[in-house]
Amino acid sequence: MKDKLLHNLGLKIISCIVAVILWLVVVNVSDPVVDTTYSDIPLTVTGTESLASDGKVYEMLGAGTVTISVSAKRSILDSLSSDNFKAEADLSLYNEETGTVPVRVSSNRYSDKIESVKSKTESVEVLVEDGLRKQFVITPEVSGTPAEGYIIGDVMTAENVVRISGRESVVSSIAKVTAEVSVEGLGSDVNTTVDLKLYDEYGQQIKNSNLTRNISTVAISVKILATKELELRYNYSGKPAEGYTVYGDLTGNMDMVLVAGRTTELSRLNYLDVSSSYLDISGLSETTQISVDLSRVLPDGIVLANKDQEDLVVTVPIEQLVVREFTLTKGSIKIGTPGKGLRADLLADKGVTFELTGVASAVEEVTATDMKASIDWDTYMDEHELAEITPGSYRLPLDLNLPEGVSTVKDVTVSLRVTSVE
């Protein structure tokens, strides 16, 4: 038996070696080790606790995915997919000199049968800075022009501020946070939700997804108001200084004003009354301009459509009163007939003298023709309950047709004698 085992021992050893080689060749030919790549493997960031404890924040530069290369037998690779691999960047391994973090790849399946797995991106660049948290006012901004006959009213956002945190250099560069909406061609209110936009001091938008915000969108409402043009009317209160009067109409630096509001509220307005509470002329002794804030005059629910019309200036014409003695001749007074068969004669040989008062420019222009002085017998009879006028002496008021701004200092009466006509 021993002889048989040792017979041709060299050949037997060689045969075993050849058999093993043949077995390895067969195995490798039928199930060879091959390489493959997987793209878009999400890069997971770990080890952030150490940065957070130091008040630091980070920002990964470049894509958030990596491509990996895997070597394994074909039978193993056939049962794997990209979901079986995880790529990690551990910030606790951050290299301050290079500003990078190594990328490590692992498998959750057949890890002991995979010959090699590595990321084609060996390290990723990371920016690490002090963190900053800051609060910003949200500025609503409306673009576009509403439909004809409408204007933009109140603009409101559901939130007034936003809190933003991130790298100090980025957060500190934010100059304005806006909520932007367009009203182009609209004739009704806008209620919508928009994304918040960040801008630097140069008006360039800051697009940084690594900033953390307590809100990223905000509800915004824009009132769209109808417009209407209204005439201005004035009413004053008080009296000028003694010896002075308001002569003429009050005038303003504008006759019409464009207002805006709901259609139902505008339909109730035909003019805008600048009431006496805004135009007190007490004690004035010269023509005066009074400034009025029109926004305070408007009724509730109505606003100015044009802010340039906010400052109204009303001119109050004040002139000094003068007194002038005036004489009417007997021939310039229309006495009339007191009754059938009666005649009335004025008992004043030199006419009637009285005093007129008013502004100088008006008083100086008064003539006897303008006055149209007359006696009204019918009114006298009614006031004294007389059925008829009988012969005798009477004292009646003289009716005078005086121009605006002119009056008599006191009532003017005349004496008349009534006689029968034969």
C-alpha positions, 0 to 999 in steps of 0.5 A: 500500500505504501509503495502504491501511494509513493509510486510516481509521487511527483506526478501525483503532486503535479496532478493535484496542483494542476487540478487546483489550478484548473478548479480556480480557472473554472471558478474565475471564468464562470464567476469573475471579479469585476468592477462597476460604478454607482452614481448619485449616491447621497452624501450623508454628513455626520459628526456635526455635534462637535461643530455645533458645540463650538458655535460653528456652522458648515456648508458643503461645496459641490454636489450632494452626491458622489460616484463610487467604484465597487469590485466584487464577484459578478454574482455578488454585484448582480445582487447589489444596487446603489441602495446598498451603499452609503457615503458619509462625510464625517465632520469630526475629521475636518482638516482645517488646513485643506478645508476638506473632509474625507468621504467614506463608503460602506455597504449594508450587504455582502460587505465581507465579500466585496473586495473594494469599494471607494468613492471617486471623490476622495474628499469634499470641500467644506466651509466652516464658519462661526454661526449667526442667527438674525431676525429680518423684517419681511418687506412686501413688494408689489409689481405690475399695474392693476386694471384701468380705474383701480389702484393698489390699496393696503398690502399685508403679510401674515408674518412680519419677520423671519429668523435666518441662521447660517454662516456668518458671512452669508447671514450678515450680507442679507440686506432685505427680505421680500415677499413679492407679488404681481397685480398686473391687470387685476381688478380684484383683491389678491390673496396668495402665498409666495416664497421669501427672497433674500437680497444683499445691499447691491440688490443681488438675490442671495440663493443659499440653500444652506441657510436655515429659516423659521419660515420660507413662504408667507401669505400675502394679501393685496387690496385692489381699490376702485377710484373716483374723482370728487369735487372739493367743497369748503365750509369755514367756521369762526369770524374774522377780526372786527372790521374784516370780512370774508369776501369771495369764495374759498379756493384751493390749490386743487378743485378735484381729488382722486380717491379710492375705496370699495365700489359700494363706498364710493357710490355714496360720495358725490363730492368731498366736504372740507368741513368747518373744523379744518377751516377756522378763520377766527380773528383773521385780518388778511387773506390767509392760506390754510393747510389741510391734510386731505387724508384726515378729511376722507371718510372711513374706508376711503383713501387718496389714490394719488399721494401728491394730492395729500397737501391741500392749501385753501385760500381764505379771502379776507378784506377790511370793511369800510364805511361810506356815506351814500345819498339817494336823490328823490328821483332815484327812489321808486315810491310806487302807488300805495293804493287806488286814488292815492299818491305817496311823496317822500318827505325829504327834500334832499333825498335819503342819506345812509351809510354803506359798509363792505370791502372797499373795492365793492363799496366804491363801485356802488351806484344808485342805479345798481341799488334799485331803491324802492318802497314795497307797500304790499309787504308793509301792509301784510306786516302791519295787517292793514287792509288798505292804505289811507291818507296820512304820514308813514315810515317805511323801510327802503328796499335796496338791491346791494351787491355781494359784500355790501350792506347798510350800517343800519336799516334805512327807513324813509318818511312818506306822506300819502294823499288822495288824488282828485 
